[in-house]
Amino acid sequence: MFANHFEPYFGSIRLNDITPQMVEMYLLTRKRSGAANGTLWRELRLFKCLMRIADSREWVYMGKFRHITLPREKGRESVATMAALDAIRILGHEDLWDIVFDTG
């Protein structure tokens, strides 16, 4: 992930010179290139982790990156049909009902 995406985008920029706007533009560029939301979340977590390490060593100030987030998008749709949910409820598998209800 680092070598394939971060390094080509931020490679020549010093850590201290990276701005929140650059990170947001990176995420937007990745999104437009087809990266899934889960991928973007993992990349943002990795970036913030790297910056926290750099902050702990006093190479950068992490505070400027704390508010970078990805917009939330609608989650996945439930795959269980109403008939399946009714069958589980009627058969009395309460534990299974909770799992299906919570996860879809």
NORPE-V840629 format. One record per pair of residues at least 4 apart in sequence whose ideal C-beta (glycine too) atoms are under 8 Angstrom apart, sorted by the first residue. I is the first residue (numbers start at 1). GAP is how many residues later the second one is. D is the distance in Angstrom with one decimal. If there is no record, write none. Layout:
BEGIN
I	GAP	D
I	GAP	D
END
This chain:
BEGIN
1	4	5.8
1	5	7.0
1	41	7.4
1	42	6.3
1	45	6.3
2	4	4.8
2	5	6.0
2	44	7.3
3	4	5.3
4	4	7.3
5	4	6.4
5	25	6.8
5	38	6.6
6	4	5.5
6	5	7.9
6	20	8.0
6	37	7.6
6	40	7.9
6	41	7.0
7	4	4.5
9	17	5.2
9	20	7.4
10	8	6.1
10	12	7.3
10	16	7.2
13	4	5.2
13	5	5.7
13	9	7.4
14	4	7.6
15	36	7.7
15	39	5.5
15	44	5.7
15	45	4.9
16	43	6.9
16	44	5.1
18	4	5.3
18	5	6.8
18	42	7.7
19	4	7.4
19	45	7.3
20	4	6.3
20	44	5.7
20	45	5.9
20	47	7.2
20	48	5.4
21	4	6.3
22	4	6.4
23	4	6.5
23	21	7.8
23	24	6.5
23	42	6.7
23	45	5.4
24	4	6.4
24	44	6.3
25	4	6.2
26	4	6.4
27	4	6.3
27	13	5.7
27	16	7.5
27	17	6.6
27	41	8.0
27	43	6.5
28	4	6.4
29	4	6.4
30	5	4.2
30	9	7.5
30	10	6.0
30	13	6.9
31	4	5.9
31	9	6.3
35	4	4.6
35	5	5.5
35	8	7.7
36	4	7.2
37	4	6.3
37	33	6.8
37	36	5.8
38	4	6.5
39	4	6.3
40	4	6.2
40	30	5.6
41	4	6.3
41	29	6.1
42	4	6.3
43	4	6.2
44	4	6.3
44	24	6.8
44	25	7.8
44	26	6.2
45	4	6.2
46	4	6.4
47	4	6.4
47	18	7.7
48	4	6.3
48	14	7.9
48	17	6.2
48	20	7.6
49	4	6.7
50	4	6.4
51	4	6.1
51	9	6.1
51	11	5.1
51	14	5.3
52	4	6.4
52	10	5.6
53	4	6.7
54	5	4.2
54	6	4.5
54	8	7.4
55	4	7.3
55	5	5.7
55	6	6.4
55	7	3.5
62	4	6.8
76	28	7.3
77	27	7.3
78	26	3.4
79	25	5.8
80	4	4.9
80	5	5.5
80	20	5.4
80	24	5.8
81	4	7.1
82	4	6.2
83	4	6.4
84	4	6.5
84	16	7.5
85	4	6.3
85	12	7.8
85	15	6.4
85	16	7.4
86	4	6.0
87	4	6.1
88	5	5.6
88	8	5.5
88	9	5.1
88	12	5.8
89	8	5.6
93	4	6.0
94	4	6.6
95	4	6.7
96	4	6.1
97	4	5.9
98	4	6.1
99	4	6.0
100	4	7.3
END
